[in-house]
Amino acid sequence: MPNTCINNIPSVVQTFGHDDFFARRCILVNGPVIVGAGPSGLAVGAGLKKQDVPFIILERANCIASLWQNHTYDRLKLHLPKQFCQLPHFAFPDDFPEYPTKHQFITYLESYAKHFDISPHFNETVQSAKYDETSGLWRVKTIRETSSNSNLIGDDQVEYICRWLVVATGENAEKVVPEFEGFEEFGGHVIHVCDYKSGKRYCGKRVLVVGCGNSGMEVSLDLCSHEAEPSMVVRNSVHVLPREVMGKSTFELAVLLMKWLPLWLVDKILLILAWLILGNVEKYGLRRPSIGPLQLKNSAGKTPVLDIGALQKIRSGEIKVVPGVKRFFSGRVELVNGDDIEIDSVILATGYRSNVPSWLKENDLFSQDGIPKNPFPNGWKGKAGLYAVGFTWKGLSGAYWDAIRVAHDISKSWKEETKQREKSIAARHRRCISHF
């Protein structure tokens, strides 16, 4: 596990600079540093544990899977069957339903961390990570929040020195908040969906839900169940598919079909099934993209909506579908078609983005938007010991395979380098004995 570099101060100072070293604590890690304690980071940690490779996990929040624990709504369930959402080397409990609830999934992740004895460093935010060409090592600088009963005053600055760096912060690290003309004039209650828990506080309120993805649809459905009046903004085209076809998961069916058929044909089959089961959704204002659902997911990362009841509410008029927002006024919003509706609250179901570009410096693995340049399954490994997990646009199943590849690759390198060091030490020891 990590070792504080007290005994190696002269060499560290020589490599990284006198002023920089004494400005923060320096920790040499005998193994990789993993950034992020969500499902992806935990999965890599479990793989490394099985290979007896030491590591540390850095997490800016105060718990594992903070997105799930702190920034998801109460009614959330996994949209895919549990067999496609479990992490490596540890299955879901048999008594869990096919679509586990948010709380069941969190319980599973906590059991996962306990089973593999994974203890992340919580409340530690990575400020920057940079590869040092001279030493061939990564320098990961962090700010660690200190507790009120700590002897340290303020934030504790730490620098980790490591041979391998695993980026596991995911595609959903930061919320996306668009700018709207006149938004400051609105005056009503506004939140991002990451802060939404339930529709209980919105009973009898007119709520504008901006966004029509899975979150926007499900939040609108939840608002209906609490007797609110949601209007859902559908600015772009969207694929809506049934969650199940004849009792079988639509996703599972697609995976099965893709073993035998080309992707374009599977898309055609899914759209035909969707039309037969859901009918013509375009007459309700839900325009379908010209690209098929699977092709769109692979090329742009846009997930199709798996309907769990929102479409029925749209048909009945309990969820009103409205076009894009033109501008806000006090207590109302003007839409791009000229309609003007009065609203009390706004919920922004406008998605998330990667935060990698804000802290990972000078790398060739990630693009400017914080996603690996090479698509799945080839985006997990960069140069100089840099890895990525959970940026596949394929959810937990993509993170599963990334984590296995990364843990195996690091374990192999770590064992080879450890063996080489041991041979070098043994050779020096033999020379010392012969000289004596």
C-alpha positions as a printed Julia matrix, in Angstrom:
436×3 Matrix{Float64}:
   0.0     0.0     0.0
   1.09    3.66   -0.18
   4.29    4.69    1.58
   5.07    8.24    2.65
   8.34    9.3     1.02
  10.09   10.46    4.17
  13.14    8.25    3.7
  13.47    9.17    0.02
  13.35   12.99    0.27
  16.68   13.65   -1.53
  15.75   11.65   -4.66
  12.19   12.98   -4.76
  13.3    16.58   -4.4
  15.87   16.1    -7.13
  13.27   14.68   -9.51
  10.3    16.94   -8.77
  11.76   20.15   -7.43
  12.53   21.45   -3.95
   9.76   24.05   -3.69
   7.07   21.77   -5.08
   7.91   18.96   -2.69
   7.76   21.0     0.49
   4.51   22.71   -0.59
   2.55   19.48   -0.06
   2.89   16.0     1.39
   4.29   13.46   -1.05
   3.19    9.83   -1.11
   4.83    7.16   -3.22
   2.3     4.51   -4.28
   3.57    1.0    -4.92
   0.9     0.34   -7.54
  -1.78    2.34   -9.39
  -3.79    5.33   -8.29
  -7.49    5.0    -9.19
  -9.48    8.23   -9.42
 -13.14    7.65   -8.59
 -14.91    5.27   -6.17
 -17.97    4.61   -8.27
 -18.76    1.21   -9.79
 -15.88    1.52  -12.28
 -13.23    2.32   -9.68
 -14.48   -0.4    -7.34
 -14.44   -2.95  -10.17
 -10.79   -2.2   -10.98
  -9.91   -2.35   -7.3
 -11.54   -5.77   -6.96
  -9.57   -7.11   -9.93
  -6.32   -5.82   -8.48
  -7.13   -7.28   -5.05
  -7.54  -10.7    -6.61
  -4.04  -10.34   -8.08
  -2.54   -8.99   -4.8
  -1.6    -5.69   -6.46
  -1.56   -2.71   -4.04
  -3.45    0.46   -5.03
  -5.29    3.46   -3.67
  -8.62    4.95   -4.72
  -9.17    8.7    -4.49
 -12.78    9.92   -4.14
 -13.88   13.54   -3.85
 -17.16   12.67   -2.07
 -17.61   11.14    1.39
 -18.87    7.75    0.19
 -18.62    5.21   -2.6
 -20.9     5.64   -5.64
 -21.75    9.22   -4.67
 -23.77    9.79   -7.85
 -26.06    6.92   -6.88
 -26.2     7.79   -3.2
 -26.52   11.56   -3.36
 -27.73   12.52   -6.83
 -30.47   10.13   -7.93
 -34.23   10.21   -7.39
 -35.97    7.87   -4.98
 -38.0     5.84   -7.49
 -34.99    5.0    -9.66
 -34.46    1.38  -10.64
 -31.83   -0.12  -12.91
 -33.14    0.15  -16.46
 -31.45   -3.11  -17.5
 -31.72   -6.59  -15.96
 -29.33   -7.17  -13.07
 -27.13   -9.65  -14.97
 -26.05   -6.79  -17.24
 -25.29   -4.46  -14.31
 -23.22   -6.54  -11.9
 -19.52   -5.96  -11.36
 -16.72   -8.51  -11.93
 -16.18  -11.42   -9.52
 -19.32  -10.74   -7.41
 -22.9   -11.41   -8.51
 -26.09   -9.76   -7.27
 -27.89  -11.64   -4.48
 -30.34  -14.21   -5.84
 -33.26  -12.62   -3.99
 -32.82   -9.26   -5.74
 -35.48   -8.53   -8.38
 -34.61   -8.47  -12.08
 -34.51   -4.66  -11.96
 -32.99   -3.72   -8.58
 -33.97   -0.46   -6.94
 -31.53    2.36   -6.32
 -31.21    1.36   -2.67
 -30.63   -2.29   -3.52
 -27.92   -1.33   -5.99
 -26.2     0.85   -3.36
 -26.38   -2.06   -0.9
 -24.79   -4.29   -3.53
 -21.94   -1.82   -4.09
 -21.3    -1.48   -0.36
 -21.2    -5.27   -0.05
 -18.84   -5.37   -3.02
 -16.41   -2.93   -1.39
 -16.59   -4.83    1.91
 -16.1    -8.22    0.24
 -12.89   -7.08   -1.49
 -11.76   -4.94    1.47
 -11.65   -1.75   -0.62
 -11.18    1.43    1.43
 -11.06    4.57   -0.74
  -9.57    7.87    0.41
 -12.75    9.95    0.77
 -13.1    13.75    0.62
 -10.01   13.99   -1.58
 -10.37   15.94   -4.81
  -7.84   15.55   -7.6
  -6.66   18.95   -8.81
  -4.29   17.75  -11.49
  -2.6    14.64  -12.82
   0.45   14.94  -15.03
   2.98   12.5   -16.4
   6.6    13.34  -15.57
   8.78   12.38  -18.54
  12.01   12.52  -16.52
  11.0     9.99  -13.89
   8.46    8.0   -15.93
   5.91    8.47  -13.13
   2.53   10.17  -12.68
   2.13   13.11  -10.29
  -1.39   13.33   -8.92
  -2.06   16.44   -6.85
  -5.07   16.54   -4.54
  -6.82   18.6    -1.91
  -7.95   16.54    1.07
 -10.69   18.01    3.24
  -9.85   17.77    6.92
 -12.4    17.09    9.64
 -13.15   19.57   12.4
 -11.46   17.39   15.02
  -8.28   17.04   12.93
  -5.03   18.6    14.09
  -4.63   20.06   10.6
  -6.15   23.44    9.85
  -7.88   23.89    6.47
  -7.35   21.63    3.49
  -4.46   19.18    3.31
  -2.51   19.21    0.03
  -1.18   15.84   -1.06
   0.81   14.65   -4.06
   0.79   11.0    -5.08
   3.61    9.58   -7.18
   2.66    6.43   -9.09
   3.56    4.28  -12.07
  -0.04    3.73  -13.26
  -3.08    6.02  -13.27
  -6.65    4.76  -13.72
  -9.32    7.34  -14.59
 -12.65    6.01  -13.28
 -14.61    9.23  -12.79
 -17.09    8.28  -15.51
 -19.17   10.04  -18.12
 -21.5    11.58  -15.52
 -19.11   13.44  -13.23
 -20.54   16.95  -13.69
 -24.1    18.15  -14.31
 -24.88   20.05  -17.5
 -26.79   23.3   -16.91
 -27.73   25.09  -20.16
 -28.16   28.83  -20.41
 -31.58   30.24  -21.29
 -32.5    33.79  -22.14
 -34.33   35.43  -19.25
 -33.64   32.56  -16.85
 -32.76   35.01  -14.07
 -36.18   36.64  -14.46
 -38.14   33.43  -13.85
 -38.12   33.63  -10.04
 -39.5    30.14   -9.43
 -37.9    27.01   -8.02
 -35.16   25.6   -10.29
 -33.08   22.45   -9.76
 -31.04   20.02  -11.81
 -32.35   16.46  -11.84
 -29.28   15.42   -9.79
 -30.91   17.2    -6.83
 -34.42   15.81   -7.41
 -35.61   13.16   -4.95
 -39.38   12.86   -5.42
 -42.42   14.79   -6.62
 -43.85   15.11   -3.12
 -43.02   18.84   -2.83
 -44.53   19.53   -6.27
 -48.12   18.45   -5.54
 -50.45   20.79   -7.47
 -47.53   22.64   -9.08
 -46.96   23.31  -12.78
 -43.5    21.92  -13.48
 -41.42   22.32  -16.64
 -39.12   19.31  -17.13
 -36.37   20.25  -19.57
 -35.17   17.05  -21.23
 -36.78   13.88  -22.54
 -34.22   11.16  -21.85
 -34.75    8.37  -19.35
 -34.39   10.83  -16.44
 -36.78   13.39  -17.94
 -39.38   10.73  -18.7
 -39.12    9.09  -15.3
 -39.19   12.36  -13.36
 -42.27   13.44  -15.34
 -43.92   10.12  -14.47
 -43.01   10.58  -10.8
 -44.48   14.09  -10.81
 -47.76   12.69  -12.14
 -47.88   10.17   -9.3
 -47.66   13.09   -6.86
 -50.46   15.05   -8.58
 -48.22   17.65  -10.15
 -48.73   19.01  -13.68
 -45.55   18.29  -15.7
 -44.76   19.71  -19.13
 -41.8    17.93  -20.72
 -39.57   19.79  -23.17
 -38.72   17.67  -26.21
 -36.29   19.75  -28.23
 -34.68   16.99  -30.29
 -35.7    13.63  -31.68
 -35.71   10.64  -29.33
 -36.02    6.86  -29.57
 -38.62    5.37  -27.21
 -38.52    1.58  -26.87
 -40.53   -0.77  -24.64
 -38.47   -1.97  -21.69
 -39.6    -5.53  -22.39
 -40.83   -7.47  -25.41
 -43.08  -10.44  -24.56
 -41.65  -10.56  -21.05
 -38.04  -10.41  -22.18
 -35.75   -7.41  -21.73
 -35.43   -5.37  -24.93
 -31.74   -4.91  -24.2
 -31.25   -8.65  -23.72
 -33.09   -9.28  -26.99
 -30.84   -6.79  -28.8
 -27.69   -8.44  -27.4
 -28.95  -11.84  -28.57
 -29.83  -10.58  -32.06
 -26.46   -8.88  -32.52
 -24.72  -12.23  -32.18
 -26.25  -13.27  -35.51
 -27.35  -10.11  -37.34
 -25.73   -6.81  -38.4
 -26.44   -3.78  -36.23
 -28.57   -1.99  -38.86
 -30.89   -4.99  -39.11
 -31.22   -5.29  -35.34
 -32.17   -1.59  -35.27
 -34.87   -2.25  -37.87
 -36.28   -5.13  -35.83
 -36.31   -3.04  -32.63
 -38.15   -0.19  -34.36
 -40.75   -2.55  -35.8
 -41.32   -4.09  -32.37
 -41.54   -0.62  -30.8
 -44.17    0.43  -33.36
 -46.2    -2.75  -32.76
 -46.09   -2.39  -28.95
 -46.08    1.38  -28.43
 -47.75    2.56  -31.62
 -46.89    5.74  -33.49
 -45.25    7.94  -30.84
 -44.56   10.78  -33.26
 -48.18   11.96  -33.08
 -47.5    12.79  -29.41
 -44.54   15.02  -30.28
 -41.82   12.35  -29.89
 -39.99   12.42  -33.22
 -37.72    9.47  -33.91
 -34.13   10.08  -35.1
 -33.2     9.04  -38.63
 -30.43    6.85  -37.16
 -31.42    3.61  -35.43
 -31.3     3.36  -31.6
 -28.23    1.12  -31.33
 -26.28    2.97  -34.02
 -27.09    6.3   -32.34
 -25.96    4.93  -28.98
 -22.66    3.71  -30.44
 -21.91    6.85  -32.45
 -23.15    9.62  -30.15
 -23.71    8.0   -26.76
 -27.41    8.9   -26.83
 -29.33    6.24  -24.91
 -32.81    5.28  -26.09
 -35.63    5.77  -23.61
 -36.94    2.51  -22.16
 -40.56    3.21  -21.38
 -41.82    2.23  -17.92
 -45.16    4.05  -18.02
 -44.49    7.64  -19.07
 -45.86    7.08  -22.59
 -49.28    6.16  -21.19
 -49.32    9.44  -19.25
 -48.35   11.32  -22.41
 -51.24    9.69  -24.29
 -53.69   10.66  -21.54
 -52.41   14.24  -21.46
 -51.18   14.04  -17.87
 -47.68   14.69  -19.2
 -47.73   17.47  -21.78
 -45.05   17.35  -24.47
 -43.85   20.82  -25.49
 -41.15   22.02  -27.93
 -37.91   23.82  -27.06
 -37.63   26.84  -24.78
 -37.21   30.27  -26.37
 -36.95   32.34  -23.2
 -38.15   32.65  -19.61
 -40.18   35.4   -17.98
 -41.41   35.82  -14.42
 -43.56   32.78  -13.7
 -43.81   31.66  -17.32
 -41.89   30.4   -20.33
 -42.14   31.15  -24.04
 -41.61   28.16  -26.33
 -40.04   28.11  -29.79
 -43.45   27.61  -31.42
 -44.72   30.84  -29.87
 -46.81   29.19  -27.11
 -46.61   30.75  -23.66
 -47.23   28.63  -20.55
 -47.3    29.48  -16.86
 -45.05   27.41  -14.62
 -44.09   27.28  -10.95
 -40.9    25.2   -11.09
 -38.23   23.98  -13.5
 -36.37   20.64  -13.35
 -33.37   20.42  -15.64
 -33.02   16.84  -16.9
 -30.22   18.04  -19.14
 -27.67   15.36  -18.46
 -24.07   15.11  -17.32
 -20.58   15.25  -18.74
 -17.07   14.07  -17.99
 -14.82   16.32  -15.87
 -11.55   14.72  -17.02
 -10.31   17.73  -19.08
 -10.36   19.9   -15.93
  -7.66   17.89  -14.14
  -5.9    15.4   -16.47
  -3.07   17.22  -18.21
  -1.39   16.5   -21.54
  -2.67   13.09  -22.53
  -3.53   11.42  -25.82
  -6.15    8.99  -24.5
  -9.04   11.42  -23.95
 -10.64   13.89  -26.35
 -11.47   17.49  -25.41
 -14.9    16.44  -24.15
 -13.37   13.96  -21.69
 -14.24   10.75  -23.55
 -11.61    8.29  -24.87
 -10.76    8.95  -28.51
 -11.01    5.29  -29.43
 -14.51    3.78  -29.1
 -15.33    0.68  -27.07
 -13.72   -1.83  -26.74
 -10.43   -0.05  -27.5
 -10.63    3.05  -25.32
  -9.4     1.58  -22.04
  -5.62    1.98  -22.44
  -3.41    4.96  -23.23
   0.32    5.53  -23.07
   2.66    5.75  -20.09
   0.49    3.69  -17.73
  -2.75    5.65  -18.26
  -6.08    3.79  -18.24
  -9.79    4.63  -18.53
 -12.76    2.73  -17.12
 -16.45    3.57  -17.47
 -16.35    5.82  -20.54
 -17.86    3.35  -23.0
 -21.4     4.74  -23.51
 -22.45    1.2   -22.61
 -23.26    1.68  -18.94
 -22.24   -0.82  -16.31
 -21.74   -3.65  -18.79
 -19.07   -1.59  -20.58
 -17.39   -0.72  -17.29
 -17.36   -4.43  -16.42
 -15.19   -5.35  -19.41
 -12.99   -2.27  -19.12
 -12.25   -3.07  -15.48
 -11.27   -6.66  -16.27
  -8.88   -5.57  -19.03
  -7.32   -2.79  -16.94
  -6.82   -4.92  -13.81
  -5.26   -7.72  -15.86
  -2.91   -5.38  -17.74
  -1.73   -3.54  -14.63
  -1.31   -6.79  -12.68
   0.85   -8.23  -15.43
   3.08   -5.12  -15.58
   3.27   -4.8   -11.8
   4.37   -8.4   -11.34
   6.98   -8.15  -14.11
   8.44   -4.94  -12.67
   8.37   -6.33   -9.13
  10.2    -9.46  -10.27
  12.77   -7.32  -12.08
  13.37   -5.19   -8.97
  13.78   -8.29   -6.83
  16.37   -9.69   -9.27
  18.23   -6.37   -9.22
  18.24   -6.26   -5.41
  19.39   -9.89   -5.2
  22.21   -9.18   -7.68
  23.4    -6.18   -5.65
  23.22   -8.27   -2.49
  25.38  -10.99   -4.06
  27.96   -8.41   -5.19
  28.11   -6.97   -1.68
  28.69  -10.43   -0.19
  31.42  -11.27   -2.73
  33.2    -7.97   -2.03
  33.02   -8.6     1.69
